[in-house]
Amino acid sequence: MRILLINPNTSGSMTERMVASASRSLAPDVELVALTAPRGMPYIASRAESVIAGATTLELIAEHQDSFDAVVIGAFGDPGLIAARELFDLPVTAMAEAAMLTACMVAQRFSIVTFSRTLTAWYEDAVALSGLQARFAGIRVPNVPFVSIDDVQGELESELVELCLRAVEADGSDAVILAGAPLTGLAAKVADRVPVPLIDPLDAAIGQAALLARLRTSPARAGRFARPPSKVATGLSPALGSWIERQESAAGIG
């Protein structure tokens, strides 16, 4: 099985960290291939940046979809996820949705802990999109800044662990999601310091992508994710433009 991991951020070092972290829990028959966004921002931190990254994500899926069994979008706010499910036939998962669904399998209520207050509005939107507000206990963020996005785990480790403990004690959380691609791998590192399950969003997204590929789920032919009609596209990447223009015939319409 081949899974495509798309990092919608432009940081190559972040991609390397995600691959290294994910490799520790991959099934023996799963090959993970990672791509880094060729344009955009080093790390996505807002809804506007997410829209930009989502378009790049769709282009990368269109270019590489034929070689893979599933796709994982490696950013917590899930840029491009809903659009990708509408356009493409192979399973697509992403970190926020996968982490929240996983949290609900081990907990009644979950919290999100992340590293920057700028992220909170975007992450709250992700919770709303999932329909899990009733099981969401809130977001906690350190009150101290970080210097480097590449070192944010090390810089804020103590503060992030303390916030996980507060989420359990003050918010009644039964699980905590460590959110944001720069925090990938931290859950395993600090799990023994927090008394409830810590969810690593990338591990959750890859695990669910592999499961969907094994289930051989069929693409939607009706409903909310049915393929849209074909449409002439101008100025898009060749692969994405070609895919959009062939949607009508691919969906069996006309």
Secondary structure, 3 states (H helix, E strand, C coil): CEEEEEECCCCHHHHHHHHHHHHCCCCCCCEEEEEECCCCCCCCCCHHHHHHHHHHHHHHHHHHHHHCCEEEECCCCCCCHHHHHHHCCCCEEEHHHHHHHHHHHHCCCEEEECCCHHHHHHHHHHHHHHCCHHHEEEEECCCCCCCCHHHHHHHHHHHHHHHHHHHHHCCCCCEEEECCHHHCCHHHHHHHHCCCCEECHHHHHHHHHHHHHHHCCCCCCCCCCCCCCCCCCCCCCHHHHHHHHCHHHHCCCC
